[in-house]
Amino acid sequence: MLFFIGLGLGDENDITLKGLHAVQSCARVYLEAYTSILCCSKERLEEAYGCSIILADRDMVESNAGEILKDADKEDVAFLVVGDPFAATTHTDLLLRAAKEKNIPTRTIHNASIMNAVAICGLQLYNFGQTVSIPFFEENWRPDSFYDKIRSNLQSGLHTLCLLDIKVKEQSIENLMKGRKIFEPPRYMTVNQCIDQLLEISQKMDDPAFDEKTVCVGIARVGQESQFICCDSM
């Protein structure tokens, strides 16, 4: 069986008892390590869970998923995800490959994610509209597809949850084209960087949906002891 197990938003102690029991029953345990930030070391997880953990980067999950699925029809395998397995980021493709292509039974063990923990800021979950992802702008790539969704939410009187980009084990375009396994340093978008990008796009519009006076809530490290929440104009 292939287990999809959410780790929650804190540290090694936030896994559910059901999730912990599943991990300890598995022959192999993988940790998805590229879409969310793990707030403790892999070694701390291994010590707490009593098992070895294999880091699964983007290349493994998206291009070499067969390694994860290998023998999962004969033995239990765990795929650990920070937050909830199918909340802010989806691993539906891996689930479908396991269930439909390999006939591997699957089970999902849920946990807290930013999709529900955002309510800590005081805004009601019922009043959130479409969630958007804000990618890092590059020199020749400044996407604005998120803008229309934010505008639509505002016009409907709804809040928007913006998920900020992280870059972990990413390659430059040049290295990617030349097939060189050279990776860029990790980058994590800050709230201020996000606001700068949002305003850059909005200011290009004939009728901006938001501006410097628009009130925003910045939330960082939700679920951790260093959790921080700030409300102010952009």
C-alpha positions in Angstrom: 0.0 0.0 0.0 1.1 3.6 -0.7 0.4 6.0 2.2 0.0 9.7 1.6 0.7 11.2 5.0 0.4 14.9 6.1 3.0 16.2 8.6 1.1 19.3 9.6 2.7 22.7 9.8 5.0 22.5 12.9 7.7 20.0 13.4 8.2 16.3 13.9 5.6 16.3 16.7 2.7 17.4 14.4 2.2 14.1 12.7 -1.1 12.4 13.8 -0.9 9.1 15.7 -2.5 7.4 12.8 0.2 8.8 10.5 3.0 7.8 12.9 1.7 4.2 13.1 1.5 4.1 9.3 5.1 5.4 8.9 6.5 2.9 11.4 4.8 0.0 9.5 6.4 1.0 6.2 9.3 -0.6 4.4 10.3 2.7 2.8 9.5 6.3 3.7 9.8 9.2 1.3 9.7 12.9 2.2 8.5 15.3 -0.5 11.0 18.1 -0.2 10.4 20.7 -2.8 6.9 22.3 -2.5 6.8 23.3 1.2 9.3 24.2 3.9 10.0 21.5 6.5 10.5 23.3 9.8 12.9 20.7 11.3 15.7 18.6 9.9 15.2 15.2 8.3 17.3 13.7 11.0 14.9 14.9 13.7 12.1 13.2 11.8 14.1 10.0 11.5 14.8 10.1 15.3 11.2 10.8 16.2 9.7 8.2 13.8 12.3 5.5 14.3 13.0 5.0 10.6 15.2 6.1 7.7 13.7 8.7 5.4 14.5 9.2 1.7 14.2 12.8 0.3 12.1 13.0 -2.8 12.9 16.0 -4.9 10.9 17.3 -7.9 12.8 15.2 -10.3 12.1 12.0 -8.5 8.4 12.7 -7.9 7.7 14.1 -11.4 10.1 12.1 -13.6 11.1 9.0 -11.6 7.9 8.2 -9.7 8.5 4.5 -10.5 11.1 4.5 -7.8 8.5 5.5 -5.2 5.9 3.1 -6.5 8.3 0.1 -6.8 7.0 -2.9 -4.9 4.3 -0.8 -3.2 1.9 -3.5 -4.2 3.8 -6.0 -2.1 4.9 -3.8 0.9 3.9 -0.6 2.6 5.5 2.7 1.4 4.9 6.1 2.9 5.0 9.5 1.0 5.3 12.3 3.6 4.1 15.8 2.7 4.4 19.0 4.8 0.9 20.2 5.7 -1.9 18.1 4.1 -1.1 15.7 1.1 -3.7 17.2 -1.2 -4.3 20.8 0.1 -2.0 23.6 -1.1 0.0 21.3 -3.3 -1.4 18.3 -5.1 0.2 14.9 -5.7 -2.8 13.6 -7.6 -0.7 12.4 -10.4 1.3 10.1 -8.1 -2.0 8.9 -6.6 -3.6 8.1 -10.0 -0.5 6.3 -11.3 -0.4 4.1 -8.2 -4.1 3.3 -8.2 -4.9 3.1 -12.0 -1.6 2.2 -13.7 0.0 0.0 -11.0 -3.2 -1.2 -9.2 -1.5 -0.2 -5.9 -3.9 0.4 -3.0 -3.6 3.8 -1.5 -4.5 5.5 1.7 -4.4 9.2 2.7 -3.9 10.4 6.3 -4.7 14.1 6.5 -3.3 16.9 8.6 -3.5 20.7 9.1 -2.5 22.8 6.2 -2.2 26.5 5.4 -5.6 26.2 3.7 -7.4 26.0 7.0 -4.7 27.3 9.4 -4.9 30.7 7.7 -8.0 31.3 9.9 -5.6 32.1 12.7 -5.5 35.7 11.3 -9.1 36.2 12.2 -10.7 36.1 8.8 -13.5 33.6 8.3 -12.7 30.7 5.9 -16.2 31.0 4.4 -15.2 34.4 3.1 -12.2 33.3 1.1 -12.4 33.1 -2.7 -9.9 31.4 -5.1 -6.4 30.8 -3.8 -3.5 32.0 -6.0 0.2 31.2 -6.2 2.6 34.1 -6.6 5.8 33.0 -8.5 9.1 34.7 -8.4 9.4 37.2 -11.3 12.4 36.6 -13.5 14.1 39.0 -15.9 12.1 37.9 -18.9 9.1 36.2 -17.2 6.6 38.2 -15.2 3.3 36.3 -15.1 0.1 38.0 -14.0 -2.5 35.2 -14.2 -3.1 35.6 -10.5 -4.3 39.2 -10.9 -7.7 38.4 -12.5 -8.5 35.9 -9.7 -7.7 38.5 -7.0 -9.8 41.1 -8.8 -12.7 38.6 -9.1 -12.4 37.8 -5.4 -12.4 41.5 -4.4 -15.4 42.2 -6.6 -17.3 39.4 -4.8 -16.3 40.7 -1.4 -14.0 37.8 -0.8 -10.5 37.5 0.6 -7.6 35.9 -1.4 -5.0 33.5 0.1 -1.7 34.1 -1.8 0.8 31.2 -1.6 4.3 32.5 -2.0 6.9 30.9 -4.1 9.8 28.8 -2.9 12.7 27.6 -5.0 14.5 24.5 -3.8 16.9 22.5 -5.9 16.0 24.5 -9.0 18.2 24.8 -12.2 18.8 27.9 -14.2 17.5 27.9 -17.8 21.1 27.7 -19.1 22.0 24.7 -16.9 18.7 23.0 -17.7 19.3 23.4 -21.5 22.8 22.2 -21.3 21.9 19.2 -19.1 24.1 20.3 -16.2 23.1 19.1 -12.8 23.9 22.4 -11.2 21.3 23.9 -8.8 20.6 27.4 -7.8 20.7 28.4 -4.1 17.3 28.0 -2.3 15.0 31.1 -2.4 11.9 31.8 -0.3 9.6 34.7 -1.2 9.0 37.2 1.5 5.7 39.0 2.1 7.4 42.3 1.0 8.6 40.7 -2.3 5.1 39.4 -2.9 3.6 42.9 -2.4 6.1 44.5 -4.7 5.2 42.1 -7.4 1.4 42.5 -6.8 1.7 46.3 -7.0 3.9 46.1 -10.2 1.1 44.2 -12.0 -1.7 46.2 -10.6 -0.2 49.5 -11.6 -0.1 48.4 -15.2 -3.9 48.0 -15.3 -6.3 50.7 -16.5 -8.4 50.3 -13.4 -6.2 48.7 -10.7 -8.0 46.3 -8.4 -5.8 47.2 -5.5 -3.1 49.7 -4.6 -0.8 50.8 -1.8 -3.8 51.6 0.5 -5.2 48.1 0.2 -5.1 46.3 3.5 -3.3 42.9 3.6 -2.4 40.4 6.3 1.0 38.8 6.2 1.4 35.5 7.8 4.7 33.6 8.3 5.7 30.3 9.8 2.1 29.3 10.8 2.0 26.5 13.3 5.5 27.2 14.7 6.6 28.9 17.8 8.0 31.7 15.7 4.6 32.3 14.0 4.2 35.9 12.9 1.1 37.8 11.8 1.0 41.4 10.6 -1.8 43.5 9.2 -1.2 46.8 7.3 -1.7 48.6 4.0 0.4 47.3 1.1 
